[in-house]
Amino acid sequence: MKKIRLIVVLMCALSGKGYAQGLTLTLEQTIEIAADSSLEAFRSKNLYLADYWQYRTYRAARLPKLTLNLTPAEYYRDIIRRYDSGEDIDVYRRQQSYYAYGGLEVTQNFDALGGSFYLNSDLGYMRNFGANTYTQFTSVPVRIGYYQSLLGYNPFRWERKIEPLKYEKARKELIFNLEKVSEEATGYFFELASAQTEYDMARDNVVSTDTLYRTGEQRHRIASITQADLLTLKLDAVNARNTLQNAEIALQRATFSLASYLGFDQHTPIRLHLPGRPHERVITVDEALVQAHENNPQFLEQRRQLLEAEQTVDRTRKEANFNASFRASIGFNQVADALRDAYRDPLQQDIVSLSISVPLVDWGVRKGKYNMARNSLNVAQISARQQELSIEEEVIMTVGDFNIQQKLIASAEEALDLSQLAYTETRQRFLIGKADINSLTLSLQRRQEAQRNYINALRSYWLSHYKIRKLTLYDFDLKMPLMRMFDSHKGL
């Protein structure tokens, strides 16, 4: 945890930049640090680990279980009712006895039928005190058996369907949440980038307006500009300083937000290096929808909810009918006054039982539960279809935005270059008296607007990029599902 953040800090220290002097981060570094050190990433990884251990528990439950059952001491001293055959009456008698028991059992569930095999061995000891003191040992050296509900609900079969699906959903949900972290980190990154751009423009504007105001004073002395133009230049200088103060406050807030999200000290100065123009790539809607259906954990969640609703229907339907269970075992047992004799010449023990439970009158309780389960299944099916349409719509809209933003970045970059050239030319013309104040102000506004548009175009592109990755869990550059990359790095 936080290893990437520590590496970044160490690199800054080795390059001669102290930690207190701040950091310079690219978008890629910001996302890597967020995926490693942010609280949201930490939460997502721990949620995954909880689901991972739940799946491990499910897998362990499918293996044979070995159980040791012990009752080391059980002492009775009481008066009980007994039948006296000689007198043909019930009498109360004093009893004082001691019991001890131990058993070892191996059980294995049979998922296909919902039954359980078991193999056990028991040993019991009893001693009575009083007028008739005696000691006995009873043993079951070995017994093997099987229990099966013949017509009832089989939870093992449903667990085999649901539990692996829940774990697969947990794995993909971890990647989904980490891509969500990337999307959030991108948002914080460009919030700070916009604030830094506004601050830089405001700072440059203060220098520029001060220079223009001083030039205006000189030109006003020779009556080259009017008093109104001079006052306008002074007003621009005052407004520029006010704008710089507001931009500085906004910059501090944006820096505070990004530093907190990345797990840095909240007062750490951060400078950002904006990404350049991305290479052009076209993502088709059909391809994105295919990958979303295969990889998006929300589709797995829908399948899980439908399976659990079908499980409830199956359970309530079978509970509404009569139940029958079967139990059979074969083994050996013996009883003796000495321990060694309890295992000598054991007798065969055979047990077969069939039990039936038939509901006669329950005033419609079982039928009501079954109808409720059927209605819940219908609701789950409709909800799944609605959510599927919602996800598909989101994928289609995001892909459309992504493909459009690529063109907008190129256009915004061209507009930024043109506005910079136009402002430089207009400023020079104003300094030599060949342009008026209105032309200069308009040129400055156009340059600032072009700068904002360029930042917004970059922001929209990268937000769309990471949102598509989140919705599809697919890397369209490498043509590879993110789950495969996750498995190759052995998860966490």
SVG drawing of the C-alpha trace seen along z (x, -y; Angstrom):
<svg xmlns="http://www.w3.org/2000/svg" viewBox="-57 -65 76 127">
<polyline fill="none" stroke="black" stroke-width="0.4" points="0.0,0.0 1.2,-3.5 4.4,-2.1 3.8,-4.1 3.3,-7.3 6.6,-6.7 8.5,-6.0 7.2,-9.4 8.4,-11.2 11.8,-9.5 12.2,-10.4 11.5,-14.1 14.0,-14.0 16.7,-12.4 16.1,-15.0 16.9,-17.8 13.3,-18.8 12.4,-18.6 9.0,-17.2 8.1,-20.6 8.7,-22.2 5.9,-20.1 5.5,-17.6 5.1,-17.6 2.6,-14.9 1.4,-13.7 -2.1,-12.3 -0.7,-8.7 1.2,-9.2 -1.8,-10.7 -3.9,-7.7 -1.3,-5.2 -1.0,-6.9 -4.8,-7.0 -5.1,-3.3 -2.5,-2.5 -3.1,-5.0 -6.5,-6.6 -9.1,-5.7 -11.5,-4.6 -9.0,-2.1 -8.3,-0.8 -12.0,-0.3 -12.5,1.5 -9.6,3.9 -10.9,4.8 -14.4,5.4 -12.8,7.7 -10.9,9.5 -14.1,10.1 -15.7,11.7 -12.5,13.6 -12.5,15.2 -16.3,15.9 -15.6,17.8 -12.7,19.7 -15.1,20.6 -17.5,22.0 -14.8,24.0 -13.6,25.4 -17.2,26.4 -17.2,28.7 -14.3,30.7 -14.6,33.5 -15.0,32.3 -13.4,34.1 -15.1,33.5 -14.1,34.7 -17.1,34.7 -16.2,35.1 -18.2,35.2 -15.4,35.8 -17.6,35.9 -21.4,36.0 -22.4,36.7 -26.0,37.3 -27.3,37.6 -31.1,37.5 -34.3,39.4 -36.0,40.9 -39.1,42.9 -38.6,46.5 -40.9,49.5 -40.8,52.4 -41.7,55.5 -42.0,57.6 -44.6,55.4 -46.0,54.1 -45.8,50.5 -43.8,47.4 -41.5,46.4 -39.0,43.6 -35.4,44.6 -32.2,42.8 -29.6,42.8 -26.0,41.8 -24.1,42.2 -21.2,40.9 -21.0,40.8 -18.2,40.0 -18.4,40.0 -16.0,39.5 -16.6,39.7 -14.7,39.0 -16.7,38.3 -15.9,37.5 -18.7,36.0 -18.9,35.2 -21.7,33.3 -23.0,34.8 -23.9,31.6 -25.7,33.3 -28.4,34.8 -28.1,32.6 -27.3,35.5 -24.4,36.2 -22.1,39.2 -20.7,39.8 -18.1,42.1 -17.8,42.2 -16.4,44.1 -17.8,43.8 -16.8,44.9 -19.0,44.4 -18.3,45.1 -20.9,45.4 -20.6,46.2 -23.5,46.5 -22.9,46.0 -24.9,47.3 -26.3,50.8 -25.8,52.1 -22.4,50.6 -21.3,51.6 -19.3,50.3 -19.9,50.6 -18.2,49.6 -20.0,49.2 -18.3,48.9 -19.0,48.3 -15.7,49.1 -16.8,48.0 -20.1,46.9 -20.8,45.5 -24.0,43.9 -25.9,41.5 -28.7,39.0 -30.8,37.7 -33.9,35.5 -35.8,37.2 -38.2,34.5 -37.0,31.4 -34.9,28.4 -31.3,28.9 -29.2,25.9 -25.9,27.4 -27.0,27.3 -27.9,23.6 -24.6,22.8 -22.7,24.4 -24.4,21.9 -24.4,18.8 -21.1,18.8 -18.7,18.9 -20.8,16.2 -20.6,14.0 -16.8,14.4 -16.4,13.7 -18.5,10.6 -16.3,9.6 -13.2,9.8 -14.6,7.7 -16.2,5.3 -12.7,4.7 -11.4,3.7 -14.6,1.7 -14.0,-0.2 -10.3,-0.8 -11.3,-2.2 -13.8,-4.4 -10.9,-5.6 -9.1,-6.4 -12.1,-8.4 -12.3,-10.3 -8.6,-11.0 -8.9,-12.3 -11.6,-14.6 -9.5,-15.9 -6.5,-16.2 -8.3,-18.4 -10.0,-20.5 -6.5,-21.4 -5.3,-21.8 -8.1,-24.3 -7.3,-26.1 -3.6,-26.3 -4.4,-27.5 -6.7,-30.2 -4.1,-31.2 -1.3,-31.4 -3.6,-33.4 -4.5,-35.7 -0.9,-36.2 0.1,-36.9 -2.8,-39.2 -1.7,-41.2 1.8,-41.8 0.2,-42.6 -2.4,-45.0 0.2,-46.8 2.5,-47.1 -0.4,-48.4 -1.5,-50.8 2.0,-52.3 2.2,-52.5 -1.2,-54.1 -0.1,-56.8 2.8,-57.7 0.5,-57.8 -2.0,-59.9 0.6,-62.5 1.1,-63.0 -2.7,-62.9 -2.4,-59.6 -5.3,-58.0 -8.3,-59.6 -8.8,-59.8 -11.6,-57.2 -9.2,-54.7 -6.7,-55.4 -9.3,-54.7 -10.3,-51.6 -6.7,-50.4 -6.5,-51.2 -9.8,-49.3 -8.4,-46.3 -5.3,-46.3 -7.4,-46.5 -9.7,-43.7 -6.7,-41.6 -5.3,-41.8 -8.8,-40.9 -9.1,-38.0 -5.6,-36.8 -6.6,-36.6 -9.8,-34.6 -7.8,-32.3 -5.2,-31.8 -8.0,-30.7 -9.5,-28.3 -6.0,-26.9 -5.5,-26.2 -8.8,-24.4 -8.2,-22.3 -4.7,-21.4 -6.1,-20.5 -8.7,-18.2 -6.2,-16.4 -3.6,-16.0 -6.2,-14.6 -7.5,-12.2 -4.0,-10.9 -3.2,-10.5 -0.5,-13.3 -0.2,-16.0 -3.0,-18.4 -0.7,-21.4 1.7,-19.8 2.2,-22.0 1.4,-20.1 2.1,-21.2 0.6,-19.2 2.0,-18.3 -0.9,-18.2 -1.1,-15.2 -0.6,-16.0 -2.9,-15.3 -3.8,-11.6 -3.4,-9.5 -6.6,-9.0 -8.6,-5.8 -12.1,-4.9 -14.2,-2.7 -17.3,-1.3 -20.5,-1.1 -21.0,2.6 -17.6,3.5 -18.1,1.6 -21.5,3.2 -20.0,6.7 -17.2,6.1 -19.7,4.5 -21.9,7.6 -18.9,9.9 -17.1,7.9 -19.3,5.4 -19.9,6.7 -23.4,5.2 -24.5,7.8 -23.1,10.5 -25.0,8.9 -28.2,9.2 -27.6,12.8 -26.9,13.4 -30.2,11.7 -32.1,13.7 -30.5,17.0 -31.3,16.1 -34.9,15.3 -35.2,18.6 -33.6,20.3 -36.3,18.8 -39.0,20.0 -37.6,23.5 -37.3,23.6 -40.9,22.3 -42.4,24.6 -40.8,27.7 -41.6,26.7 -45.2,26.4 -45.3,30.1 -44.8,33.1 -41.2,33.9 -39.6,37.2 -36.1,38.1 -34.0,41.2 -31.3,42.3 -29.2,45.5 -26.1,46.7 -24.2,49.9 -21.5,50.6 -20.6,52.5 -21.2,52.0 -20.5,53.8 -21.0,53.4 -18.8,54.8 -17.7,54.4 -14.0,53.8 -12.6,51.5 -10.7,54.2 -13.8,56.3 -15.9,53.4 -13.9,53.9 -13.9,57.7 -16.3,59.6 -18.5,56.5 -22.0,57.0 -23.3,55.7 -25.5,52.6 -27.9,51.7 -30.1,48.7 -32.6,47.7 -35.2,45.0 -37.7,43.2 -39.6,40.2 -42.4,38.3 -43.9,35.0 -47.2,34.0 -48.7,30.5 -52.5,30.9 -53.8,27.5 -51.6,24.3 -54.3,21.8 -52.4,21.0 -49.1,20.0 -47.0,22.2 -48.9,21.2 -48.6,17.5 -44.8,17.8 -44.6,19.5 -46.7,16.8 -44.5,14.1 -41.4,15.7 -42.8,16.0 -43.7,12.3 -40.3,11.4 -38.8,13.3 -40.9,11.4 -39.8,8.1 -36.1,9.2 -36.5,10.1 -38.0,6.7 -35.4,4.9 -32.6,6.8 -33.9,5.8 -34.2,2.1 -30.7,2.0 -29.4,3.7 -31.0,1.0 -29.6,-1.7 -26.1,-0.3 -26.3,0.1 -27.5,-3.5 -24.6,-4.8 -22.1,-2.8 -23.5,-4.2 -23.5,-7.8 -20.0,-7.5 -18.6,-6.0 -20.2,-8.8 -18.8,-11.5 -15.3,-9.8 -15.2,-9.8 -16.4,-13.4 -13.9,-14.6 -11.0,-13.4 -11.9,-15.9 -12.6,-18.6 -9.1,-18.4 -7.5,-18.9 -9.8,-21.9 -9.3,-23.3 -5.5,-23.0 -5.6,-24.8 -7.9,-27.6 -5.5,-28.0 -2.5,-28.5 -4.4,-31.0 -5.7,-32.9 -2.2,-33.2 -0.8,-34.5 -3.7,-37.0 -3.3,-38.3 0.5,-38.7 -0.1,-40.6 -2.9,-42.8 -0.8,-43.6 2.1,-44.7 -0.1,-46.8 -1.6,-48.4 1.8,-49.3 2.7,-51.1 -0.7,-52.8 -2.2,-50.9 -4.9,-49.1 -7.5,-50.4 -8.3,-49.1 -11.4,-47.3 -9.5,-45.2 -6.9,-44.3 -9.5,-43.3 -11.4,-41.2 -8.2,-39.5 -7.3,-38.7 -10.8,-37.3 -10.5,-35.1 -7.1,-33.8 -8.4,-33.0 -11.5,-31.3 -9.4,-29.2 -7.2,-28.1 -10.3,-27.1 -11.8,-25.2 -8.6,-23.3 -8.5,-22.2 -12.2,-21.2 -11.6,-19.2 -8.8,-17.3 -10.8,-16.8 -13.9,-15.5 -11.7,-13.2 -9.9,-11.5 -13.0,-11.2 -14.7,-9.5 -11.7,-7.3 -11.7,-6.0 -15.5,-5.8 -15.4,-3.5 -12.8,-1.3 -14.9,-1.2 -18.1,-0.2 -16.4,2.4 -13.4,3.5 -11.5,3.6 -8.3,1.9 -9.1,0.9 -5.4,0.0 -4.0,3.4 -7.2,5.2 -7.3,7.1 -9.8,7.5 -8.6,5.8 -9.4,9.0 -6.6,10.8 -4.2,8.0 -5.5,8.4 -4.8,12.1 -1.4,11.7 -0.4,9.5 -1.9,12.0 -4.6,9.6 -3.6,7.6"/>
</svg>
